[in-house]
Amino acid sequence: MVLKYGFDYSSNYNSQFLQLGDVNPAEYGIAEYNIGEYTAGVVFDNQKVQVGGAGNIIQLGIETIISDFELSIQKLDVFCKAGRTR
């Protein structure tokens, strides 16, 4: 997954790669007896990213390839530190 971000409606975006966890859920009737492990097929993966920049407006975007599974962003926290004024 790639996090893209920019400031003040600029068309120049910065990006950072995020590696998400992986899960391989066993399917009923496919695994052999006592070999298959059954999971809910859900990965809870907390990611922390530190980005830098300056501006009044921040734009955030997420880009990823989804193949046969769902992706859900449950929470997004943005902490801003007051810096120097221009």
PDB file with one MODEL, atoms N, CA, C and O in Angstrom:
MODEL        1
ATOM      1  N   MET A   1       0.851  -1.152   0.000  1.00  0.00           N
ATOM      2  CA  MET A   1       0.000   0.000   0.000  1.00  0.00           C
ATOM      3  C   MET A   1       0.906   1.226   0.000  1.00  0.00           C
ATOM      4  O   MET A   1       1.966   1.220   0.626  1.00  0.00           O
ATOM      5  N   VAL A   2       0.498   2.250  -0.686  1.00  0.00           N
ATOM      6  CA  VAL A   2       1.264   3.487  -0.766  1.00  0.00           C
ATOM      7  C   VAL A   2       0.423   4.623  -0.200  1.00  0.00           C
ATOM      8  O   VAL A   2      -0.721   4.829  -0.606  1.00  0.00           O
ATOM      9  N   LEU A   3       1.005   5.356   0.741  1.00  0.00           N
ATOM     10  CA  LEU A   3       0.380   6.554   1.283  1.00  0.00           C
ATOM     11  C   LEU A   3       0.950   7.741   0.521  1.00  0.00           C
ATOM     12  O   LEU A   3       2.166   7.923   0.460  1.00  0.00           O
ATOM     13  N   LYS A   4       0.074   8.541  -0.056  1.00  0.00           N
ATOM     14  CA  LYS A   4       0.503   9.730  -0.784  1.00  0.00           C
ATOM     15  C   LYS A   4      -0.021  10.954  -0.044  1.00  0.00           C
ATOM     16  O   LYS A   4      -1.144  10.958   0.460  1.00  0.00           O
ATOM     17  N   TYR A   5       0.806  11.986   0.013  1.00  0.00           N
ATOM     18  CA  TYR A   5       0.398  13.191   0.720  1.00  0.00           C
ATOM     19  C   TYR A   5       1.006  14.427   0.066  1.00  0.00           C
ATOM     20  O   TYR A   5       2.087  14.380  -0.521  1.00  0.00           O
ATOM     21  N   GLY A   6       0.286  15.519   0.185  1.00  0.00           N
ATOM     22  CA  GLY A   6       0.732  16.795  -0.364  1.00  0.00           C
ATOM     23  C   GLY A   6       0.143  17.928   0.447  1.00  0.00           C
ATOM     24  O   GLY A   6      -0.750  17.720   1.269  1.00  0.00           O
ATOM     25  N   PHE A   7       0.643  19.119   0.213  1.00  0.00           N
ATOM     26  CA  PHE A   7       0.211  20.280   0.981  1.00  0.00           C
ATOM     27  C   PHE A   7      -0.272  21.387   0.054  1.00  0.00           C
ATOM     28  O   PHE A   7       0.270  21.589  -1.033  1.00  0.00           O
ATOM     29  N   ASP A   8      -1.296  22.096   0.501  1.00  0.00           N
ATOM     30  CA  ASP A   8      -1.826  23.286  -0.175  1.00  0.00           C
ATOM     31  C   ASP A   8      -2.181  23.049  -1.646  1.00  0.00           C
ATOM     32  O   ASP A   8      -1.834  23.859  -2.506  1.00  0.00           O
ATOM     33  N   TYR A   9      -2.856  21.968  -1.930  1.00  0.00           N
ATOM     34  CA  TYR A   9      -3.368  21.635  -3.258  1.00  0.00           C
ATOM     35  C   TYR A   9      -2.277  21.557  -4.328  1.00  0.00           C
ATOM     36  O   TYR A   9      -2.541  21.808  -5.503  1.00  0.00           O
ATOM     37  N   SER A  10      -1.081  21.216  -3.932  1.00  0.00           N
ATOM     38  CA  SER A  10       0.019  21.052  -4.877  1.00  0.00           C
ATOM     39  C   SER A  10      -0.188  19.769  -5.675  1.00  0.00           C
ATOM     40  O   SER A  10      -0.760  18.806  -5.164  1.00  0.00           O
ATOM     41  N   SER A  11       0.267  19.752  -6.903  1.00  0.00           N
ATOM     42  CA  SER A  11       0.173  18.526  -7.707  1.00  0.00           C
ATOM     43  C   SER A  11       1.392  17.636  -7.511  1.00  0.00           C
ATOM     44  O   SER A  11       1.472  16.558  -8.100  1.00  0.00           O
ATOM     45  N   ASN A  12       2.336  18.073  -6.693  1.00  0.00           N
ATOM     46  CA  ASN A  12       3.513  17.261  -6.375  1.00  0.00           C
ATOM     47  C   ASN A  12       3.268  16.539  -5.061  1.00  0.00           C
ATOM     48  O   ASN A  12       3.223  17.159  -3.998  1.00  0.00           O
ATOM     49  N   TYR A  13       3.110  15.215  -5.143  1.00  0.00           N
ATOM     50  CA  TYR A  13       2.825  14.425  -3.960  1.00  0.00           C
ATOM     51  C   TYR A  13       4.072  13.672  -3.512  1.00  0.00           C
ATOM     52  O   TYR A  13       4.873  13.217  -4.328  1.00  0.00           O
ATOM     53  N   ASN A  14       4.212  13.552  -2.207  1.00  0.00           N
ATOM     54  CA  ASN A  14       5.226  12.671  -1.628  1.00  0.00           C
ATOM     55  C   ASN A  14       4.550  11.336  -1.370  1.00  0.00           C
ATOM     56  O   ASN A  14       3.324  11.271  -1.273  1.00  0.00           O
ATOM     57  N   SER A  15       5.336  10.265  -1.258  1.00  0.00           N
ATOM     58  CA  SER A  15       4.725   8.967  -1.001  1.00  0.00           C
ATOM     59  C   SER A  15       5.612   8.130  -0.091  1.00  0.00           C
ATOM     60  O   SER A  15       6.835   8.269  -0.075  1.00  0.00           O
ATOM     61  N   GLN A  16       4.958   7.260   0.663  1.00  0.00           N
ATOM     62  CA  GLN A  16       5.644   6.303   1.520  1.00  0.00           C
ATOM     63  C   GLN A  16       4.969   4.957   1.366  1.00  0.00           C
ATOM     64  O   GLN A  16       3.742   4.868   1.322  1.00  0.00           O
ATOM     65  N   PHE A  17       5.774   3.911   1.285  1.00  0.00           N
ATOM     66  CA  PHE A  17       5.268   2.545   1.140  1.00  0.00           C
ATOM     67  C   PHE A  17       4.961   1.969   2.515  1.00  0.00           C
ATOM     68  O   PHE A  17       5.753   2.119   3.446  1.00  0.00           O
ATOM     69  N   LEU A  18       3.815   1.311   2.643  1.00  0.00           N
ATOM     70  CA  LEU A  18       3.423   0.634   3.880  1.00  0.00           C
ATOM     71  C   LEU A  18       3.227  -0.843   3.580  1.00  0.00           C
ATOM     72  O   LEU A  18       2.507  -1.192   2.644  1.00  0.00           O
ATOM     73  N   GLN A  19       3.850  -1.708   4.352  1.00  0.00           N
ATOM     74  CA  GLN A  19       3.692  -3.155   4.182  1.00  0.00           C
ATOM     75  C   GLN A  19       2.603  -3.643   5.119  1.00  0.00           C
ATOM     76  O   GLN A  19       2.745  -3.556   6.339  1.00  0.00           O
ATOM     77  N   LEU A  20       1.528  -4.152   4.564  1.00  0.00           N
ATOM     78  CA  LEU A  20       0.433  -4.675   5.368  1.00  0.00           C
ATOM     79  C   LEU A  20       0.677  -6.128   5.700  1.00  0.00           C
ATOM     80  O   LEU A  20       1.414  -6.818   4.995  1.00  0.00           O
ATOM     81  N   GLY A  21       0.061  -6.594   6.770  1.00  0.00           N
ATOM     82  CA  GLY A  21       0.164  -7.990   7.160  1.00  0.00           C
ATOM     83  C   GLY A  21      -0.520  -8.885   6.147  1.00  0.00           C
ATOM     84  O   GLY A  21      -1.284  -8.420   5.301  1.00  0.00           O
ATOM     85  N   ASP A  22      -0.240 -10.172   6.242  1.00  0.00           N
ATOM     86  CA  ASP A  22      -0.780 -11.130   5.287  1.00  0.00           C
ATOM     87  C   ASP A  22      -1.478 -12.245   6.049  1.00  0.00           C
ATOM     88  O   ASP A  22      -1.021 -12.652   7.117  1.00  0.00           O
ATOM     89  N   VAL A  23      -2.570 -12.733   5.510  1.00  0.00           N
ATOM     90  CA  VAL A  23      -3.272 -13.861   6.114  1.00  0.00           C
ATOM     91  C   VAL A  23      -3.702 -14.801   4.991  1.00  0.00           C
ATOM     92  O   VAL A  23      -4.129 -14.360   3.923  1.00  0.00           O
ATOM     93  N   ASN A  24      -3.585 -16.071   5.244  1.00  0.00           N
ATOM     94  CA  ASN A  24      -4.032 -17.092   4.292  1.00  0.00           C
ATOM     95  C   ASN A  24      -5.084 -17.950   4.967  1.00  0.00           C
ATOM     96  O   ASN A  24      -4.749 -18.969   5.571  1.00  0.00           O
ATOM     97  N   PRO A  25      -6.336 -17.567   4.878  1.00  0.00           N
ATOM     98  CA  PRO A  25      -7.374 -18.353   5.538  1.00  0.00           C
ATOM     99  C   PRO A  25      -7.580 -19.695   4.840  1.00  0.00           C
ATOM    100  O   PRO A  25      -7.629 -19.771   3.612  1.00  0.00           O
ATOM    101  N   ALA A  26      -7.698 -20.746   5.640  1.00  0.00           N
ATOM    102  CA  ALA A  26      -7.985 -22.065   5.078  1.00  0.00           C
ATOM    103  C   ALA A  26      -9.452 -22.101   4.649  1.00  0.00           C
ATOM    104  O   ALA A  26     -10.297 -21.440   5.253  1.00  0.00           O
ATOM    105  N   GLU A  27      -9.743 -22.859   3.627  1.00  0.00           N
ATOM    106  CA  GLU A  27     -11.110 -22.959   3.133  1.00  0.00           C
ATOM    107  C   GLU A  27     -11.686 -24.324   3.471  1.00  0.00           C
ATOM    108  O   GLU A  27     -10.981 -25.333   3.434  1.00  0.00           O
ATOM    109  N   TYR A  28     -12.942 -24.347   3.793  1.00  0.00           N
ATOM    110  CA  TYR A  28     -13.602 -25.587   4.200  1.00  0.00           C
ATOM    111  C   TYR A  28     -13.557 -26.603   3.071  1.00  0.00           C
ATOM    112  O   TYR A  28     -13.883 -26.290   1.926  1.00  0.00           O
ATOM    113  N   GLY A  29     -13.146 -27.835   3.404  1.00  0.00           N
ATOM    114  CA  GLY A  29     -13.141 -28.913   2.428  1.00  0.00           C
ATOM    115  C   GLY A  29     -11.879 -28.988   1.586  1.00  0.00           C
ATOM    116  O   GLY A  29     -11.758 -29.893   0.760  1.00  0.00           O
ATOM    117  N   ILE A  30     -10.930 -28.068   1.764  1.00  0.00           N
ATOM    118  CA  ILE A  30      -9.718 -28.088   0.950  1.00  0.00           C
ATOM    119  C   ILE A  30      -8.533 -28.626   1.750  1.00  0.00           C
ATOM    120  O   ILE A  30      -7.752 -29.420   1.225  1.00  0.00           O
ATOM    121  N   ALA A  31      -8.384 -28.207   3.018  1.00  0.00           N
ATOM    122  CA  ALA A  31      -7.259 -28.656   3.837  1.00  0.00           C
ATOM    123  C   ALA A  31      -7.475 -30.092   4.290  1.00  0.00           C
ATOM    124  O   ALA A  31      -8.610 -30.544   4.440  1.00  0.00           O
ATOM    125  N   GLU A  32      -6.380 -30.800   4.504  1.00  0.00           N
ATOM    126  CA  GLU A  32      -6.471 -32.166   5.006  1.00  0.00           C
ATOM    127  C   GLU A  32      -6.747 -32.147   6.501  1.00  0.00           C
ATOM    128  O   GLU A  32      -6.502 -31.147   7.176  1.00  0.00           O
ATOM    129  N   TYR A  33      -7.260 -33.259   7.012  1.00  0.00           N
ATOM    130  CA  TYR A  33      -7.612 -33.356   8.429  1.00  0.00           C
ATOM    131  C   TYR A  33      -6.392 -33.090   9.308  1.00  0.00           C
ATOM    132  O   TYR A  33      -5.324 -33.658   9.077  1.00  0.00           O
ATOM    133  N   ASN A  34      -6.544 -32.243  10.296  1.00  0.00           N
ATOM    134  CA  ASN A  34      -5.516 -31.884  11.273  1.00  0.00           C
ATOM    135  C   ASN A  34      -4.384 -31.038  10.689  1.00  0.00           C
ATOM    136  O   ASN A  34      -3.397 -30.794  11.384  1.00  0.00           O
ATOM    137  N   ILE A  35      -4.488 -30.588   9.457  1.00  0.00           N
ATOM    138  CA  ILE A  35      -3.423 -29.789   8.858  1.00  0.00           C
ATOM    139  C   ILE A  35      -3.858 -28.338   8.688  1.00  0.00           C
ATOM    140  O   ILE A  35      -3.099 -27.421   9.001  1.00  0.00           O
ATOM    141  N   GLY A  36      -5.057 -28.130   8.203  1.00  0.00           N
ATOM    142  CA  GLY A  36      -5.520 -26.771   7.931  1.00  0.00           C
ATOM    143  C   GLY A  36      -5.786 -25.998   9.208  1.00  0.00           C
ATOM    144  O   GLY A  36      -6.317 -26.546  10.174  1.00  0.00           O
ATOM    145  N   GLU A  37      -5.419 -24.733   9.213  1.00  0.00           N
ATOM    146  CA  GLU A  37      -5.730 -23.851  10.320  1.00  0.00           C
ATOM    147  C   GLU A  37      -6.796 -22.870   9.848  1.00  0.00           C
ATOM    148  O   GLU A  37      -6.659 -22.246   8.795  1.00  0.00           O
ATOM    149  N   TYR A  38      -7.845 -22.743  10.629  1.00  0.00           N
ATOM    150  CA  TYR A  38      -8.954 -21.891  10.221  1.00  0.00           C
ATOM    151  C   TYR A  38      -8.856 -20.553  10.934  1.00  0.00           C
ATOM    152  O   TYR A  38      -8.708 -20.504  12.155  1.00  0.00           O
ATOM    153  N   THR A  39      -8.937 -19.480  10.181  1.00  0.00           N
ATOM    154  CA  THR A  39      -8.886 -18.142  10.749  1.00  0.00           C
ATOM    155  C   THR A  39     -10.094 -17.361  10.257  1.00  0.00           C
ATOM    156  O   THR A  39     -10.819 -17.792   9.360  1.00  0.00           O
ATOM    157  N   ALA A  40     -10.286 -16.212  10.865  1.00  0.00           N
ATOM    158  CA  ALA A  40     -11.372 -15.342  10.424  1.00  0.00           C
ATOM    159  C   ALA A  40     -11.001 -14.629   9.132  1.00  0.00           C
ATOM    160  O   ALA A  40     -11.859 -14.027   8.486  1.00  0.00           O
ATOM    161  N   GLY A  41      -9.722 -14.694   8.750  1.00  0.00           N
ATOM    162  CA  GLY A  41      -9.285 -14.026   7.536  1.00  0.00           C
ATOM    163  C   GLY A  41      -9.137 -12.532   7.687  1.00  0.00           C
ATOM    164  O   GLY A  41      -9.199 -11.795   6.703  1.00  0.00           O
ATOM    165  N   VAL A  42      -8.938 -12.072   8.925  1.00  0.00           N
ATOM    166  CA  VAL A  42      -8.856 -10.646   9.201  1.00  0.00           C
ATOM    167  C   VAL A  42      -7.464 -10.317   9.732  1.00  0.00           C
ATOM    168  O   VAL A  42      -6.937 -11.027  10.588  1.00  0.00           O
ATOM    169  N   VAL A  43      -6.880  -9.255   9.230  1.00  0.00           N
ATOM    170  CA  VAL A  43      -5.591  -8.777   9.729  1.00  0.00           C
ATOM    171  C   VAL A  43      -5.807  -7.402  10.337  1.00  0.00           C
ATOM    172  O   VAL A  43      -6.289  -6.487   9.669  1.00  0.00           O
ATOM    173  N   PHE A  44      -5.451  -7.261  11.596  1.00  0.00           N
ATOM    174  CA  PHE A  44      -5.465  -5.952  12.233  1.00  0.00           C
ATOM    175  C   PHE A  44      -4.031  -5.451  12.198  1.00  0.00           C
ATOM    176  O   PHE A  44      -3.157  -5.997  12.872  1.00  0.00           O
ATOM    177  N   ASP A  45      -3.800  -4.436  11.428  1.00  0.00           N
ATOM    178  CA  ASP A  45      -2.437  -3.985  11.188  1.00  0.00           C
ATOM    179  C   ASP A  45      -2.352  -2.490  11.445  1.00  0.00           C
ATOM    180  O   ASP A  45      -2.809  -1.688  10.631  1.00  0.00           O
ATOM    181  N   ASN A  46      -1.769  -2.115  12.572  1.00  0.00           N
ATOM    182  CA  ASN A  46      -1.604  -0.694  12.887  1.00  0.00           C
ATOM    183  C   ASN A  46      -0.348  -0.180  12.210  1.00  0.00           C
ATOM    184  O   ASN A  46       0.724  -0.772  12.338  1.00  0.00           O
ATOM    185  N   GLN A  47      -0.481   0.909  11.500  1.00  0.00           N
ATOM    186  CA  GLN A  47       0.649   1.517  10.802  1.00  0.00           C
ATOM    187  C   GLN A  47       0.870   2.923  11.347  1.00  0.00           C
ATOM    188  O   GLN A  47      -0.082   3.664  11.594  1.00  0.00           O
ATOM    189  N   LYS A  48       2.142   3.277  11.530  1.00  0.00           N
ATOM    190  CA  LYS A  48       2.492   4.634  11.941  1.00  0.00           C
ATOM    191  C   LYS A  48       3.459   5.194  10.913  1.00  0.00           C
ATOM    192  O   LYS A  48       4.450   4.555  10.560  1.00  0.00           O
ATOM    193  N   VAL A  49       3.159   6.391  10.442  1.00  0.00           N
ATOM    194  CA  VAL A  49       3.985   7.023   9.420  1.00  0.00           C
ATOM    195  C   VAL A  49       4.259   8.453   9.857  1.00  0.00           C
ATOM    196  O   VAL A  49       3.344   9.180  10.243  1.00  0.00           O
ATOM    197  N   GLN A  50       5.512   8.847   9.794  1.00  0.00           N
ATOM    198  CA  GLN A  50       5.861  10.236  10.075  1.00  0.00           C
ATOM    199  C   GLN A  50       6.163  10.921   8.754  1.00  0.00           C
ATOM    200  O   GLN A  50       7.024  10.480   7.994  1.00  0.00           O
ATOM    201  N   VAL A  51       5.450  11.993   8.494  1.00  0.00           N
ATOM    202  CA  VAL A  51       5.663  12.751   7.261  1.00  0.00           C
ATOM    203  C   VAL A  51       6.042  14.175   7.643  1.00  0.00           C
ATOM    204  O   VAL A  51       5.759  14.627   8.752  1.00  0.00           O
ATOM    205  N   GLY A  52       6.669  14.861   6.740  1.00  0.00           N
ATOM    206  CA  GLY A  52       7.069  16.236   7.002  1.00  0.00           C
ATOM    207  C   GLY A  52       6.629  17.146   5.878  1.00  0.00           C
ATOM    208  O   GLY A  52       6.499  16.726   4.728  1.00  0.00           O
ATOM    209  N   GLY A  53       6.408  18.365   6.218  1.00  0.00           N
ATOM    210  CA  GLY A  53       6.008  19.346   5.228  1.00  0.00           C
ATOM    211  C   GLY A  53       5.372  20.539   5.905  1.00  0.00           C
ATOM    212  O   GLY A  53       5.261  20.591   7.130  1.00  0.00           O
ATOM    213  N   ALA A  54       4.963  21.476   5.115  1.00  0.00           N
ATOM    214  CA  ALA A  54       4.338  22.671   5.668  1.00  0.00           C
ATOM    215  C   ALA A  54       3.231  23.141   4.743  1.00  0.00           C
ATOM    216  O   ALA A  54       3.337  23.026   3.522  1.00  0.00           O
ATOM    217  N   GLY A  55       2.173  23.669   5.328  1.00  0.00           N
ATOM    218  CA  GLY A  55       1.065  24.194   4.556  1.00  0.00           C
ATOM    219  C   GLY A  55      -0.161  24.339   5.417  1.00  0.00           C
ATOM    220  O   GLY A  55      -0.173  23.925   6.577  1.00  0.00           O
ATOM    221  N   ASN A  56      -1.188  24.923   4.853  1.00  0.00           N
ATOM    222  CA  ASN A  56      -2.454  25.081   5.562  1.00  0.00           C
ATOM    223  C   ASN A  56      -3.402  23.921   5.303  1.00  0.00           C
ATOM    224  O   ASN A  56      -4.260  23.626   6.135  1.00  0.00           O
ATOM    225  N   ILE A  57      -3.261  23.266   4.171  1.00  0.00           N
ATOM    226  CA  ILE A  57      -4.130  22.156   3.773  1.00  0.00           C
ATOM    227  C   ILE A  57      -3.253  20.929   3.537  1.00  0.00           C
ATOM    228  O   ILE A  57      -2.200  21.029   2.907  1.00  0.00           O
ATOM    229  N   ILE A  58      -3.684  19.776   4.039  1.00  0.00           N
ATOM    230  CA  ILE A  58      -2.977  18.528   3.759  1.00  0.00           C
ATOM    231  C   ILE A  58      -3.910  17.609   2.986  1.00  0.00           C
ATOM    232  O   ILE A  58      -5.081  17.462   3.335  1.00  0.00           O
ATOM    233  N   GLN A  59      -3.386  16.996   1.938  1.00  0.00           N
ATOM    234  CA  GLN A  59      -4.140  16.033   1.144  1.00  0.00           C
ATOM    235  C   GLN A  59      -3.538  14.654   1.392  1.00  0.00           C
ATOM    236  O   GLN A  59      -2.319  14.487   1.334  1.00  0.00           O
ATOM    237  N   LEU A  60      -4.381  13.675   1.665  1.00  0.00           N
ATOM    238  CA  LEU A  60      -3.941  12.309   1.902  1.00  0.00           C
ATOM    239  C   LEU A  60      -4.616  11.382   0.908  1.00  0.00           C
ATOM    240  O   LEU A  60      -5.792  11.549   0.584  1.00  0.00           O
ATOM    241  N   GLY A  61      -3.865  10.410   0.433  1.00  0.00           N
ATOM    242  CA  GLY A  61      -4.421   9.409  -0.471  1.00  0.00           C
ATOM    243  C   GLY A  61      -3.794   8.061  -0.197  1.00  0.00           C
ATOM    244  O   GLY A  61      -2.664   7.975   0.284  1.00  0.00           O
ATOM    245  N   ILE A  62      -4.534   7.007  -0.505  1.00  0.00           N
ATOM    246  CA  ILE A  62      -4.047   5.644  -0.330  1.00  0.00           C
ATOM    247  C   ILE A  62      -4.225   4.916  -1.641  1.00  0.00           C
ATOM    248  O   ILE A  62      -5.289   4.976  -2.258  1.00  0.00           O
ATOM    249  N   GLU A  63      -3.173   4.225  -2.068  1.00  0.00           N
ATOM    250  CA  GLU A  63      -3.210   3.481  -3.317  1.00  0.00           C
ATOM    251  C   GLU A  63      -2.770   2.043  -3.033  1.00  0.00           C
ATOM    252  O   GLU A  63      -1.724   1.819  -2.424  1.00  0.00           O
ATOM    253  N   THR A  64      -3.561   1.084  -3.471  1.00  0.00           N
ATOM    254  CA  THR A  64      -3.219  -0.316  -3.233  1.00  0.00           C
ATOM    255  C   THR A  64      -3.896  -1.200  -4.270  1.00  0.00           C
ATOM    256  O   THR A  64      -4.838  -0.778  -4.940  1.00  0.00           O
ATOM    257  N   ILE A  65      -3.417  -2.411  -4.396  1.00  0.00           N
ATOM    258  CA  ILE A  65      -4.038  -3.421  -5.249  1.00  0.00           C
ATOM    259  C   ILE A  65      -4.788  -4.376  -4.337  1.00  0.00           C
ATOM    260  O   ILE A  65      -4.215  -4.936  -3.402  1.00  0.00           O
ATOM    261  N   ILE A  66      -6.058  -4.558  -4.611  1.00  0.00           N
ATOM    262  CA  ILE A  66      -6.888  -5.454  -3.807  1.00  0.00           C
ATOM    263  C   ILE A  66      -7.248  -6.644  -4.676  1.00  0.00           C
ATOM    264  O   ILE A  66      -7.796  -6.489  -5.767  1.00  0.00           O
ATOM    265  N   SER A  67      -6.935  -7.834  -4.181  1.00  0.00           N
ATOM    266  CA  SER A  67      -7.190  -9.049  -4.942  1.00  0.00           C
ATOM    267  C   SER A  67      -7.976 -10.038  -4.089  1.00  0.00           C
ATOM    268  O   SER A  67      -7.400 -10.716  -3.238  1.00  0.00           O
ATOM    269  N   ASP A  68      -9.261 -10.124  -4.305  1.00  0.00           N
ATOM    270  CA  ASP A  68     -10.152 -11.084  -3.638  1.00  0.00           C
ATOM    271  C   ASP A  68     -10.353 -10.836  -2.147  1.00  0.00           C
ATOM    272  O   ASP A  68     -10.933 -11.686  -1.472  1.00  0.00           O
ATOM    273  N   PHE A  69      -9.901  -9.718  -1.610  1.00  0.00           N
ATOM    274  CA  PHE A  69     -10.112  -9.408  -0.206  1.00  0.00           C
ATOM    275  C   PHE A  69     -10.537  -7.952  -0.080  1.00  0.00           C
ATOM    276  O   PHE A  69     -10.429  -7.174  -1.028  1.00  0.00           O
ATOM    277  N   GLU A  70     -11.018  -7.601   1.098  1.00  0.00           N
ATOM    278  CA  GLU A  70     -11.472  -6.244   1.349  1.00  0.00           C
ATOM    279  C   GLU A  70     -10.387  -5.470   2.084  1.00  0.00           C
ATOM    280  O   GLU A  70      -9.550  -6.056   2.771  1.00  0.00           O
ATOM    281  N   LEU A  71     -10.408  -4.162   1.935  1.00  0.00           N
ATOM    282  CA  LEU A  71      -9.537  -3.264   2.685  1.00  0.00           C
ATOM    283  C   LEU A  71     -10.421  -2.218   3.338  1.00  0.00           C
ATOM    284  O   LEU A  71     -11.260  -1.599   2.684  1.00  0.00           O
ATOM    285  N   SER A  72     -10.225  -2.030   4.628  1.00  0.00           N
ATOM    286  CA  SER A  72     -11.042  -1.069   5.357  1.00  0.00           C
ATOM    287  C   SER A  72     -10.135  -0.215   6.239  1.00  0.00           C
ATOM    288  O   SER A  72      -9.384  -0.742   7.060  1.00  0.00           O
ATOM    289  N   ILE A  73     -10.207   1.091   6.069  1.00  0.00           N
ATOM    290  CA  ILE A  73      -9.480   2.018   6.923  1.00  0.00           C
ATOM    291  C   ILE A  73     -10.432   2.395   8.047  1.00  0.00           C
ATOM    292  O   ILE A  73     -11.446   3.050   7.806  1.00  0.00           O
ATOM    293  N   GLN A  74     -10.119   1.993   9.257  1.00  0.00           N
ATOM    294  CA  GLN A  74     -11.028   2.215  10.380  1.00  0.00           C
ATOM    295  C   GLN A  74     -10.769   3.519  11.117  1.00  0.00           C
ATOM    296  O   GLN A  74     -11.692   4.129  11.656  1.00  0.00           O
ATOM    297  N   LYS A  75      -9.511   3.945  11.140  1.00  0.00           N
ATOM    298  CA  LYS A  75      -9.187   5.135  11.914  1.00  0.00           C
ATOM    299  C   LYS A  75      -7.963   5.795  11.302  1.00  0.00           C
ATOM    300  O   LYS A  75      -7.015   5.123  10.897  1.00  0.00           O
ATOM    301  N   LEU A  76      -7.997   7.099  11.242  1.00  0.00           N
ATOM    302  CA  LEU A  76      -6.881   7.874  10.729  1.00  0.00           C
ATOM    303  C   LEU A  76      -6.684   9.066  11.646  1.00  0.00           C
ATOM    304  O   LEU A  76      -7.549   9.938  11.730  1.00  0.00           O
ATOM    305  N   ASP A  77      -5.554   9.109  12.332  1.00  0.00           N
ATOM    306  CA  ASP A  77      -5.237  10.219  13.224  1.00  0.00           C
ATOM    307  C   ASP A  77      -4.147  11.061  12.583  1.00  0.00           C
ATOM    308  O   ASP A  77      -3.156  10.530  12.083  1.00  0.00           O
ATOM    309  N   VAL A  78      -4.331  12.365  12.598  1.00  0.00           N
ATOM    310  CA  VAL A  78      -3.324  13.294  12.084  1.00  0.00           C
ATOM    311  C   VAL A  78      -2.977  14.253  13.215  1.00  0.00           C
ATOM    312  O   VAL A  78      -3.838  14.959  13.740  1.00  0.00           O
ATOM    313  N   PHE A  79      -1.711  14.263  13.574  1.00  0.00           N
ATOM    314  CA  PHE A  79      -1.231  15.163  14.617  1.00  0.00           C
ATOM    315  C   PHE A  79      -0.376  16.237  13.964  1.00  0.00           C
ATOM    316  O   PHE A  79       0.566  15.936  13.231  1.00  0.00           O
ATOM    317  N   CYS A  80      -0.708  17.477  14.234  1.00  0.00           N
ATOM    318  CA  CYS A  80       0.018  18.605  13.642  1.00  0.00           C
ATOM    319  C   CYS A  80       0.765  19.342  14.741  1.00  0.00           C
ATOM    320  O   CYS A  80       0.250  19.561  15.837  1.00  0.00           O
ATOM    321  N   LYS A  81       1.970  19.709  14.418  1.00  0.00           N
ATOM    322  CA  LYS A  81       2.804  20.473  15.348  1.00  0.00           C
ATOM    323  C   LYS A  81       2.921  21.891  14.818  1.00  0.00           C
ATOM    324  O   LYS A  81       3.302  22.095  13.665  1.00  0.00           O
ATOM    325  N   ALA A  82       2.602  22.854  15.635  1.00  0.00           N
ATOM    326  CA  ALA A  82       2.691  24.249  15.222  1.00  0.00           C
ATOM    327  C   ALA A  82       4.155  24.620  15.025  1.00  0.00           C
ATOM    328  O   ALA A  82       4.991  24.416  15.905  1.00  0.00           O
ATOM    329  N   GLY A  83       4.439  25.161  13.871  1.00  0.00           N
ATOM    330  CA  GLY A  83       5.805  25.557  13.561  1.00  0.00           C
ATOM    331  C   GLY A  83       5.909  27.052  13.408  1.00  0.00           C
ATOM    332  O   GLY A  83       5.089  27.803  13.937  1.00  0.00           O
ATOM    333  N   ARG A  84       6.907  27.474  12.690  1.00  0.00           N
ATOM    334  CA  ARG A  84       7.111  28.908  12.432  1.00  0.00           C
ATOM    335  C   ARG A  84       6.076  29.425  11.441  1.00  0.00           C
ATOM    336  O   ARG A  84       5.616  28.685  10.572  1.00  0.00           O
ATOM    337  N   THR A  85       5.725  30.651  11.571  1.00  0.00           N
ATOM    338  CA  THR A  85       4.835  31.258  10.594  1.00  0.00           C
ATOM    339  C   THR A  85       5.667  31.874   9.481  1.00  0.00           C
ATOM    340  O   THR A  85       6.823  32.242   9.688  1.00  0.00           O
ATOM    341  N   ARG A  86       5.091  31.979   8.342  1.00  0.00           N
ATOM    342  CA  ARG A  86       5.829  32.513   7.187  1.00  0.00           C
ATOM    343  C   ARG A  86       5.809  34.007   7.172  1.00  0.00           C
ATOM    344  O   ARG A  86       6.380  34.623   6.272  1.00  0.00           O
TER     345      ARG A  86
ENDMDL
END
